[in-house]
Amino acid sequence: MGKNKDYERDLEKLQIEIVNTQAWAIEKGLKVLIVFEGRDSAGKDGAIKRLTEFMSPRQTRVVALPKPTERETSQWYFQRYVPHLPAAGETVIFNRSWYNRGGVERVMGFCTPEQHEQFLKDAPRFERMLTDSGIVLIKLWLDISKGEQAKRLAERMEDPLKKFKVSSLDAEAQGRWDAYSAARDRMLDETDSGPAPWTVVATDDKKTARLNIIRHILTTLNRPGQTADKPDKDVLFPATKAKGRLAD
């Protein structure tokens, strides 16, 4: 009970900081883009919900695009994401993004090896264009252990309120664990860059992960006068220091 009270207290403090930081970002005309990626059931939805709970509904958008249409599959790969990019004063959060091609599309054969290789070359260039235009890009990879993922996937199937979280790809998450690990490692290596670095979040403890995600976003935006603690380096760390710490 005490641990839960501590979490609720810390979460409220951080949410107040996020509200104040967003007000400052709107005033300054910042364009903030946050990308949430990670394995199935790693906690993206829950983290986004806590992050955005009290943010401005007019200046905040959460984007979770469906499967591309036939027309979209014939477009430049990044084209369907461009209309959702933030304007001045806006915060846009992608719940999965163009990195679908670096993970699920690669593992499940939804793209060709050539398309995957081209994506790994193009993603850093695309993101450099975004950051050069003034967008603040924050990329988060939410990592989870195989055992914890299995537990959460089983809980989804039993909970009628999680009906919309159940996917036909859930069964593949465990069966293709090693393939997803290899795709993740390659993606982090190829697309981690100075203008657009990856930050890895260990999410077996959902509540600790949520707090550290908000702390990281606050630290990155760096509003003058903010009082949030630094994120826990044992839970949240740069992709360059991920070797030996990622779930395999």
C-alpha positions in Angstrom: 0.0 0.0 0.0 2.8 2.4 0.9 4.6 1.8 -2.4 1.4 2.6 -4.3 0.9 5.8 -2.3 4.5 6.8 -3.2 3.8 6.2 -6.8 0.6 8.2 -6.8 2.4 11.1 -5.0 5.3 11.0 -7.4 3.1 10.7 -10.5 1.0 13.8 -9.4 4.1 15.9 -8.9 5.4 14.9 -12.4 2.1 15.5 -14.0 2.1 19.0 -12.6 5.6 19.5 -14.0 4.4 18.3 -17.4 1.4 20.7 -17.4 3.7 23.6 -16.5 6.3 22.5 -19.1 3.6 22.2 -21.8 2.4 25.7 -21.0 5.9 27.0 -21.4 6.4 25.0 -24.6 3.2 26.5 -26.0 4.3 30.0 -25.1 7.7 29.4 -26.8 6.2 27.8 -29.8 8.1 24.5 -29.4 7.2 21.6 -31.7 7.5 18.4 -29.7 7.4 14.9 -31.2 7.6 11.9 -28.9 7.9 8.4 -30.4 6.9 5.4 -28.3 8.2 2.0 -29.5 8.7 -1.4 -28.0 7.6 -5.0 -27.9 4.0 -5.9 -27.5 2.7 -5.4 -24.0 5.7 -3.3 -23.0 3.4 -0.6 -21.5 3.2 2.1 -24.2 -0.6 2.7 -23.8 -0.3 3.0 -20.0 2.7 5.3 -20.1 1.0 7.6 -22.7 -2.2 7.7 -20.7 -0.4 8.9 -17.6 1.7 11.4 -19.6 -1.2 13.0 -21.4 -3.9 12.8 -18.7 -3.8 16.5 -17.8 -2.1 17.9 -20.9 -3.9 20.4 -23.1 -6.3 18.5 -25.3 -6.1 21.2 -28.0 -2.3 21.2 -28.2 -1.8 17.4 -27.7 -2.3 14.6 -30.2 -1.8 10.9 -29.8 -1.3 9.2 -33.2 -1.8 5.4 -33.6 -2.1 4.7 -37.3 -3.9 1.6 -38.5 -2.6 -0.8 -41.1 -1.7 1.2 -44.3 -4.1 1.2 -47.2 -3.3 -0.1 -50.6 -2.7 3.5 -51.7 -0.4 4.2 -48.8 1.7 1.2 -49.4 2.6 2.7 -52.8 3.6 6.1 -51.3 7.0 7.2 -50.0 7.3 5.2 -46.8 7.3 8.2 -44.4 4.6 10.0 -46.3 1.6 8.9 -44.1 3.3 10.1 -41.0 4.1 13.6 -42.2 0.6 15.1 -41.9 0.6 14.3 -38.2 3.9 16.2 -37.4 3.5 19.0 -34.8 3.1 22.7 -35.6 4.4 25.4 -33.2 3.1 24.9 -29.6 1.9 21.3 -30.3 3.0 18.0 -28.8 2.4 14.9 -30.9 2.9 11.4 -29.5 3.3 8.5 -31.9 2.1 5.2 -30.3 4.2 3.2 -32.8 5.6 5.0 -35.8 7.6 4.6 -38.9 9.7 2.1 -36.8 7.1 -0.5 -37.6 9.3 -1.2 -40.6 12.3 -1.8 -38.3 10.5 -4.3 -36.2 7.2 -6.0 -36.9 7.3 -5.6 -40.7 10.8 -7.0 -40.8 10.1 -10.0 -38.6 6.7 -10.8 -40.0 7.7 -10.4 -43.7 5.4 -7.5 -44.3 8.3 -5.7 -46.1 11.1 -7.0 -48.3 14.7 -7.2 -47.0 15.5 -4.5 -49.5 12.8 -2.2 -48.1 14.1 -2.9 -44.6 17.6 -2.0 -45.6 16.4 1.2 -47.3 14.5 2.1 -44.2 17.5 1.8 -41.9 19.4 4.2 -44.2 16.5 6.7 -44.6 15.2 6.9 -41.0 18.2 8.9 -39.7 18.1 11.2 -42.7 14.3 11.8 -42.3 14.8 12.5 -38.6 17.6 14.9 -39.3 15.3 16.8 -41.5 12.7 16.9 -38.6 15.2 18.2 -36.0 16.8 20.6 -38.5 13.3 22.1 -38.9 13.1 22.8 -35.2 11.2 19.7 -34.0 12.2 18.3 -30.6 12.3 14.6 -31.2 12.2 12.2 -28.3 12.5 8.5 -29.1 11.6 5.9 -26.5 12.1 2.1 -26.8 10.2 0.3 -24.0 11.8 -3.0 -23.2 10.3 -6.0 -21.4 11.5 -9.4 -20.4 10.2 -12.5 -22.1 8.6 -13.9 -18.9 6.8 -10.6 -18.1 5.6 -10.3 -21.7 4.1 -13.8 -21.6 2.3 -12.9 -18.3 0.8 -9.7 -19.7 -0.3 -11.3 -23.0 -2.1 -14.0 -21.0 -3.8 -11.3 -18.8 -5.0 -9.5 -21.9 -6.8 -12.6 -23.1 -8.7 -13.0 -19.8 -9.6 -9.3 -19.3 -12.8 -8.2 -21.2 -11.8 -4.6 -20.8 -8.6 -5.2 -22.8 -10.4 -6.5 -25.9 -8.9 -3.8 -28.1 -5.4 -4.6 -27.0 -5.6 -8.2 -28.3 -4.0 -8.7 -31.7 -3.6 -11.6 -34.1 0.2 -10.9 -33.8 0.3 -11.5 -30.0 1.0 -15.2 -30.5 4.0 -14.3 -32.6 5.5 -12.0 -30.0 6.8 -15.0 -27.9 7.3 -17.5 -30.8 9.5 -15.0 -32.7 11.2 -13.5 -29.6 14.7 -14.0 -30.9 13.9 -12.5 -34.3 12.4 -9.4 -32.6 15.5 -9.1 -30.4 17.8 -9.2 -33.5 15.6 -6.6 -35.3 15.6 -4.4 -32.3 19.3 -4.5 -31.9 19.9 -3.7 -35.5 17.4 -0.9 -35.5 18.9 0.8 -32.4 22.4 0.5 -33.8 21.5 2.0 -37.2 19.0 4.7 -36.2 20.5 6.1 -32.9 22.0 9.5 -33.8 23.0 12.7 -32.2 20.0 14.7 -33.4 17.6 11.8 -32.7 19.0 9.4 -30.0 17.1 6.4 -28.6 16.4 6.1 -24.9 15.7 2.6 -23.6 13.2 2.1 -20.8 13.1 -1.1 -18.7 9.3 -1.7 -18.2 8.9 -4.9 -16.2 7.9 -2.6 -13.4 5.2 -0.5 -15.1 4.8 2.2 -12.5 8.6 2.9 -12.2 8.8 3.0 -16.0 6.0 5.5 -16.3 7.6 7.8 -13.8 11.0 7.6 -15.5 9.5 8.3 -18.9 7.9 11.5 -17.7 11.2 12.5 -15.9 13.1 11.9 -19.1 10.7 14.0 -21.2 10.9 16.8 -18.6 14.7 16.6 -18.6 14.9 16.7 -22.4 12.6 19.7 -22.7 14.5 21.4 -19.9 12.0 24.1 -18.8 13.7 26.8 -16.8 12.9 26.4 -13.1 11.5 22.8 -13.2 12.0 20.7 -10.1 11.6 17.1 -11.4 14.2 14.6 -10.3 16.5 13.0 -12.9 15.4 9.7 -14.3 16.8 6.5 -12.8 19.7 5.3 -14.9 19.1 1.7 -13.9 15.6 1.9 -15.6 16.2 4.4 -18.4 19.4 4.6 -20.4 20.9 5.6 -23.8 20.8 3.1 -26.6 24.6 3.4 -26.7 24.8 1.8 -23.2 22.1 -0.8 -23.8 24.5 -3.7 -24.5 23.9 -6.4 -21.9 20.9 -4.6 -20.4 18.2 -5.3 -23.0 15.9 -8.3 -22.5 16.9 -11.3 -24.6 
